[in-house]
Amino acid sequence: MGELAKQDYFTELDRRDQEQIIMEAAGEASKELFYDVNGKKGLSYEGVNTVSFFMGDIETEPWFQREKVELNSQVFWSTTVRAVNKTFNLAALGTAEVPEMMDVHDVDENKKWVKNPDGSWKMHLEFDRFCLRKSMSMAQRNAKRAVMPAPMLQKFLEYFIKRAGGDTRAEIPYNPRKIPADYRVLLDSGGDRKEKTPPPAKTPAGEKAAPPPAKGLQPGKVNLSIIAYNLKALGYGEKDVLVFEEKENVIVEPTRDISEAEHYRISGTLEPMGAAWEEVGHRGRWRTPKKDAAPSADAVVSDLVNRILAAKSDMTRNAVVKLIEEEKAKAAGLLTVEAAAYLVASNLGVK
C-alpha cells in the first residue's frame, strides 16, 4: 500500500468514525465494530470503545486541551486528552484535529446530489456543528489506542471479525473484569445494548455461601501472576513459554521455536511492563523487573506538593494545598485531586 493509498485508508476510517460519533450524539448505537476498506480491516471508534470496555483498565482523564488552529488556510479544532492503562500504569496523550467547516453535497429540487461537468460531485462548505464533539471523541479514541498493546488490538479485531462472520464460539481475547456471558449481546448482530445483570447464584441448603471474588489486578503492579495472566490472554501457555522468577525479575523463556510474528506479539505485551529481550540460552528470553502497585492518590499529591515547594521557595504548603483545592472546585467535580495537583504544578511551571 503506497503512501497516498495509506492516507486515503486512514482518511476513510476517520470519516466513518465521525459518522459513528454523530450517531452517538443523536442517541443511536452503531453495531459496526470494524471497517473493511478495500479489503483492509481496522477497528472502528465503537470497536475501540468496546475493547476498552472489556479490558476494564483503560480510562481517559477529565483534563483536556482544546485550541483553534489554522492549517493550509483552513480552520481546525484541535483537542488533546490523556488516557491511562491502570494495570500497567501507562499514560499517553491523544490528539485529533477536525475542520470547523465541512464539505456538503449540493442537491437539486428532488434532493438528489448534483455533479460537476467533469463528473465529480458538486460540494459547498457549511459550518459543522459537531466539530467540537468529533475532535474530543476522536482524541479519546487515539489516546485509548496508544495505551492498548498492539497485539491485544489485533486479537480483538480478529475476534470481532469472527463474531460478525457468525462464529458464536469465538472467545473474548482478554476479559479481566470477568464480564458475564450475557454482555456478549453487545457484539451480536441485531442485538441491543442493554446490559444484563445476572441473577445472584443460589446457595443450596446446608452449604456455605461462596467467598467474594478476589480483587482485580493492582494498577502498576508487575509480578509473575500478572505476566502469566497476560500471556494466557494472548493464547500462550506452558507449552509455549516458561514463566519463572529470578531474583527481582520475572523471566519469560520460550519452550519452543517461536515465529517473528509471535515474538512481536509477546514483546508488544511485555515491553509496556518494562521487559527487555536477552540473548540468553538456546532461544533467548524476556526479563521484566517486578514492580509494586502504583502509588496511592495521597502519595501522588504529596509528592507533587513537595516538588512545587522545592521549586517555589516563596510558597507555603498551605498555599499550595489551597491552590489544588481551588482548581478542583473550579472543575465542579470533574477533576480528581491528583489531576488538580498536576494542573497546579503545570500552571506554576513545575514538571
C-alpha positions as CSV (number, residue, x, y, z in Angstrom):
1,M,0.0,0.0,0.0
2,G,1.6,3.3,-1.2
3,E,1.7,6.5,0.9
4,L,-1.3,8.0,-0.9
5,A,-3.2,4.8,-0.5
6,K,-2.4,4.7,3.2
7,Q,-3.5,8.3,3.6
8,D,-6.8,7.5,1.8
9,Y,-7.3,4.5,4.0
10,F,-6.9,6.4,7.3
11,T,-8.9,9.3,5.9
12,E,-11.8,6.9,5.2
13,L,-11.5,5.4,8.7
14,D,-11.7,8.9,10.2
15,R,-14.7,9.7,8.1
16,R,-16.6,6.6,9.2
17,D,-15.7,7.2,12.8
18,Q,-17.1,10.7,12.6
19,E,-20.4,9.2,11.4
20,Q,-20.4,6.9,14.4
21,I,-19.7,9.9,16.7
22,I,-22.7,11.8,15.2
23,M,-24.9,8.7,15.7
24,E,-23.7,8.5,19.3
25,A,-24.6,12.2,19.8
26,A,-28.1,11.5,18.4
27,G,-28.6,8.7,20.9
28,E,-28.2,5.9,18.3
29,A,-26.0,2.9,18.7
30,S,-23.7,1.6,15.9
31,K,-23.0,-2.1,15.7
32,E,-20.1,-1.7,13.4
33,L,-17.0,-2.6,15.4
34,F,-14.6,-2.7,12.5
35,Y,-14.5,-1.4,8.9
36,D,-13.5,-3.1,5.7
37,V,-11.8,-0.6,3.4
38,N,-10.8,-2.1,0.1
39,G,-10.1,-5.4,1.8
40,K,-8.1,-3.9,4.7
41,K,-9.8,-4.2,8.1
42,G,-9.5,-1.8,11.0
43,L,-11.2,-1.2,14.4
44,S,-13.9,1.5,14.4
45,Y,-14.5,4.2,17.0
46,E,-17.1,1.9,18.5
47,G,-14.7,-1.0,18.3
48,V,-12.0,0.8,20.3
49,N,-14.6,1.7,23.0
50,T,-15.7,-1.9,23.1
51,V,-12.2,-3.1,23.6
52,S,-11.7,-0.6,26.3
53,F,-14.9,-1.8,28.0
54,F,-13.8,-5.4,28.0
55,M,-10.2,-4.6,29.1
56,G,-11.7,-2.7,32.0
57,D,-8.4,-0.9,32.9
58,I,-8.4,2.0,30.3
59,E,-9.5,5.4,31.5
60,T,-9.5,8.9,30.0
61,E,-8.8,11.7,32.5
62,P,-11.1,14.7,32.9
63,W,-8.3,17.0,31.8
64,F,-8.2,18.1,28.1
65,Q,-6.8,20.9,26.0
66,R,-8.6,22.5,23.0
67,E,-7.5,25.1,20.6
68,K,-8.4,26.6,17.2
69,V,-5.6,26.2,14.7
70,E,-5.2,27.1,11.0
71,L,-3.7,24.6,8.5
72,N,-3.5,25.3,4.8
73,S,-5.8,28.3,5.2
74,Q,-8.5,26.1,6.8
75,V,-9.6,26.4,10.5
76,F,-9.5,23.3,12.6
77,W,-10.4,22.5,16.2
78,S,-7.6,20.5,17.9
79,T,-8.3,18.6,21.1
80,T,-5.8,16.7,23.3
81,V,-6.7,14.3,26.0
82,R,-4.8,11.8,28.3
83,A,-5.6,8.1,28.7
84,V,-4.2,5.8,31.3
85,N,-3.8,2.0,31.3
86,K,-4.2,1.4,35.1
87,T,-2.9,-2.2,35.0
88,F,0.5,-1.2,33.6
89,N,0.5,2.4,34.9
90,L,1.0,3.7,31.4
91,A,-0.3,7.1,30.1
92,A,-0.4,8.7,26.7
93,L,-1.8,11.8,25.0
94,G,-4.2,11.6,22.1
95,T,-4.8,14.5,19.7
96,A,-7.3,14.9,16.9
97,E,-8.0,17.8,14.5
98,V,-11.4,18.3,12.9
99,P,-12.2,21.2,10.4
100,E,-14.7,23.8,11.5
101,M,-16.3,23.7,8.1
102,M,-17.4,20.5,6.3
103,D,-18.0,19.6,2.7
104,V,-21.7,19.2,1.9
105,H,-23.3,17.9,-1.3
106,D,-25.3,20.3,-3.5
107,V,-28.7,18.9,-4.1
108,D,-31.4,19.5,-6.8
109,E,-35.1,20.1,-6.3
110,N,-35.5,16.3,-5.9
111,K,-33.0,16.2,-3.1
112,K,-30.5,14.3,-5.3
113,W,-26.8,15.0,-5.3
114,V,-25.6,17.2,-8.2
115,K,-22.5,16.6,-10.3
116,N,-20.0,19.0,-11.8
117,P,-19.3,18.9,-15.6
118,D,-16.2,16.7,-15.0
119,G,-18.3,14.1,-13.2
120,S,-17.2,14.9,-9.7
121,W,-19.8,15.7,-7.0
122,K,-20.6,19.4,-6.6
123,M,-19.9,20.4,-3.0
124,H,-20.0,23.5,-0.8
125,L,-18.8,24.3,2.7
126,E,-21.1,24.6,5.8
127,F,-20.3,25.0,9.5
128,D,-20.0,21.6,11.2
129,R,-22.0,21.9,14.5
130,F,-20.5,18.6,15.6
131,C,-16.8,19.6,15.1
132,L,-16.0,20.1,18.8
133,R,-17.6,16.7,19.7
134,K,-15.8,15.0,16.9
135,S,-12.4,16.3,17.9
136,M,-13.0,15.3,21.5
137,S,-14.2,11.8,20.8
138,M,-11.5,11.1,18.2
139,A,-8.8,12.4,20.6
140,Q,-10.1,10.0,23.2
141,R,-10.0,7.2,20.6
142,N,-6.4,8.0,19.8
143,A,-5.4,8.2,23.4
144,K,-7.0,4.9,24.3
145,R,-5.4,3.1,21.4
146,A,-2.0,4.4,22.5
147,V,-2.2,2.6,25.9
148,M,-3.6,-0.6,24.5
149,P,-0.9,-3.2,23.4
150,A,-1.0,-3.6,19.6
151,P,-1.2,-7.4,19.8
152,M,-4.3,-7.1,22.0
153,L,-6.0,-4.8,19.5
154,Q,-5.2,-7.3,16.7
155,K,-6.7,-10.1,18.8
156,F,-9.9,-8.2,19.4
157,L,-10.1,-7.2,15.7
158,E,-9.8,-10.9,14.8
159,Y,-12.5,-11.7,17.4
160,F,-14.9,-9.1,16.1
161,I,-14.4,-10.4,12.5
162,K,-15.2,-14.0,13.7
163,R,-18.3,-12.9,15.5
164,A,-19.5,-10.8,12.5
165,G,-19.0,-14.0,10.4
166,G,-21.3,-16.0,12.7
167,D,-18.7,-17.8,14.8
168,T,-20.6,-17.8,18.2
169,R,-17.9,-19.9,19.8
170,A,-15.2,-17.3,19.5
171,E,-13.8,-16.4,22.9
172,I,-13.2,-12.9,24.1
173,P,-9.3,-12.5,24.0
174,Y,-9.0,-10.6,27.2
175,N,-11.6,-10.2,29.9
176,P,-10.1,-9.4,33.3
177,R,-13.3,-7.9,34.5
178,K,-15.0,-11.3,34.1
179,I,-17.9,-9.8,32.3
180,P,-20.9,-12.3,32.3
181,A,-21.7,-14.0,29.0
182,D,-24.9,-12.1,28.7
183,Y,-22.8,-9.0,27.9
184,R,-21.9,-10.6,24.6
185,V,-25.2,-9.2,23.3
186,L,-23.1,-6.1,22.6
187,L,-21.3,-7.9,19.8
188,D,-24.2,-9.9,18.3
189,S,-25.7,-8.8,15.0
190,G,-29.1,-7.4,15.6
191,G,-28.7,-7.3,19.4
192,D,-29.5,-4.3,21.6
193,R,-27.2,-2.6,24.1
194,K,-29.0,-3.4,27.3
195,E,-26.6,-4.5,30.0
196,K,-28.0,-7.6,31.6
197,T,-27.2,-8.3,35.2
198,P,-27.1,-12.0,36.0
199,P,-29.2,-13.1,39.0
200,P,-27.3,-13.9,42.2
201,A,-26.3,-17.6,42.5
202,K,-28.4,-19.6,44.9
203,T,-26.7,-21.4,47.7
204,P,-28.1,-24.9,48.4
205,A,-29.5,-25.5,51.9
206,G,-26.9,-26.6,54.3
207,E,-23.9,-25.2,52.3
208,K,-21.9,-22.1,53.0
209,A,-22.1,-19.3,50.5
210,A,-19.0,-18.9,48.2
211,P,-16.5,-16.3,49.3
212,P,-16.5,-13.0,47.5
213,P,-14.4,-12.8,44.3
214,A,-10.7,-11.9,44.6
215,K,-9.8,-8.3,44.0
216,G,-8.6,-7.4,40.5
217,L,-5.0,-6.7,39.5
218,Q,-3.5,-3.8,41.2
219,P,-2.7,-0.8,38.9
220,G,1.0,-0.6,38.0
221,K,1.9,-3.9,39.7
222,V,4.1,-6.4,37.8
223,N,4.7,-9.9,39.1
224,L,4.7,-13.5,37.8
225,S,1.0,-13.9,38.1
226,I,0.2,-10.7,36.1
227,I,2.7,-11.6,33.3
228,A,1.4,-15.2,33.1
229,Y,-2.2,-13.9,33.0
230,N,-1.5,-11.5,30.1
231,L,0.4,-14.2,28.2
232,K,-2.5,-16.6,28.6
233,A,-4.8,-13.9,27.3
234,L,-2.8,-13.9,24.1
235,G,-3.0,-17.7,23.9
236,Y,0.4,-18.6,25.2
237,G,0.6,-21.3,28.0
238,E,3.2,-23.7,29.4
239,K,3.6,-25.4,26.0
240,D,4.8,-22.2,24.5
241,V,6.7,-20.3,27.3
242,L,8.1,-20.9,30.7
243,V,7.4,-18.1,33.3
244,F,9.5,-18.0,36.5
245,E,11.1,-15.6,39.0
246,E,14.8,-14.9,39.1
247,K,15.8,-12.6,41.9
248,E,13.8,-9.4,41.4
249,N,12.8,-10.2,37.9
250,V,10.2,-12.3,36.1
251,I,11.6,-14.4,33.2
252,V,9.6,-15.5,30.2
253,E,11.5,-18.1,28.3
254,P,10.2,-19.8,25.1
255,T,9.9,-23.5,25.4
256,R,9.7,-23.9,21.6
257,D,10.9,-22.1,18.5
258,I,8.6,-19.1,18.0
259,S,8.0,-17.1,14.8
260,E,8.9,-13.5,14.3
261,A,5.2,-12.6,14.5
262,E,4.8,-14.4,17.8
263,H,7.9,-12.7,19.1
264,Y,6.4,-9.3,18.1
265,R,3.1,-10.1,19.9
266,I,4.7,-11.2,23.1
267,S,7.1,-8.2,23.1
268,G,4.2,-5.9,22.5
269,T,2.6,-7.1,25.7
270,L,5.7,-7.3,27.9
271,E,7.6,-4.2,26.9
272,P,5.0,-1.8,28.3
273,M,5.7,-3.5,31.7
274,G,9.4,-2.8,31.3
275,A,10.6,-6.1,29.7
276,A,13.8,-6.4,27.8
277,W,14.9,-9.1,25.4
278,E,18.1,-11.1,26.3
279,E,20.0,-13.4,24.0
280,V,20.4,-15.9,26.7
281,G,20.3,-19.7,26.3
282,H,19.1,-21.6,23.2
283,R,16.1,-19.4,22.3
284,G,16.6,-16.2,24.3
285,R,14.2,-14.8,26.9
286,W,12.4,-11.7,28.2
287,R,13.4,-10.2,31.6
288,T,10.9,-7.9,33.4
289,P,11.7,-6.2,36.8
290,K,9.0,-6.8,39.4
291,K,7.1,-3.7,40.5
292,D,4.8,-2.9,43.4
293,A,1.4,-1.3,42.8
294,A,1.1,2.3,41.7
295,P,1.3,4.9,44.4
296,S,-1.9,6.0,46.1
297,A,-3.7,9.3,45.3
298,D,-2.4,10.7,48.6
299,A,1.1,9.7,47.8
300,V,0.9,11.3,44.3
301,V,-0.5,14.6,45.7
302,S,2.1,14.7,48.5
303,D,4.9,14.2,46.0
304,L,3.6,16.9,43.7
305,V,3.3,19.3,46.7
306,N,6.9,18.6,47.7
307,R,8.1,19.2,44.2
308,I,6.3,22.5,44.0
309,L,7.7,23.6,47.3
310,A,11.2,22.7,46.2
311,A,10.8,24.8,43.1
312,K,8.9,27.7,44.6
313,S,10.7,28.6,47.9
314,D,8.3,31.6,48.4
315,M,5.3,29.4,48.7
316,T,4.0,27.6,51.8
317,R,2.5,24.1,51.9
318,N,-0.9,25.5,52.9
319,A,-0.9,27.9,50.0
320,V,-0.2,25.0,47.5
321,V,-2.9,22.8,49.1
322,K,-5.3,25.8,48.8
323,L,-4.5,26.2,45.1
324,I,-5.2,22.5,44.5
325,E,-8.5,22.7,46.3
326,E,-9.5,25.8,44.3
327,E,-8.5,24.1,41.0
328,K,-10.6,21.0,41.9
329,A,-13.6,23.2,43.0
330,K,-13.5,25.1,39.7
331,A,-14.0,21.9,37.8
332,A,-17.2,21.2,39.7
333,G,-16.3,17.6,40.5
334,L,-14.8,16.7,37.1
335,L,-11.2,16.6,38.4
336,T,-9.7,14.2,40.8
337,V,-7.4,15.7,43.4
338,E,-4.4,14.2,41.6
339,A,-5.4,15.8,38.3
340,A,-5.9,19.2,40.1
341,A,-2.5,18.8,41.7
342,Y,-0.9,18.1,38.2
343,L,-2.7,21.2,36.8
344,V,-1.4,23.4,39.6
345,A,2.1,22.1,39.1
346,S,1.9,22.7,35.4
347,N,0.5,26.3,35.9
348,L,3.5,27.0,38.2
349,G,5.9,25.6,35.6
350,V,6.9,22.6,37.8
351,K,7.5,19.4,35.9
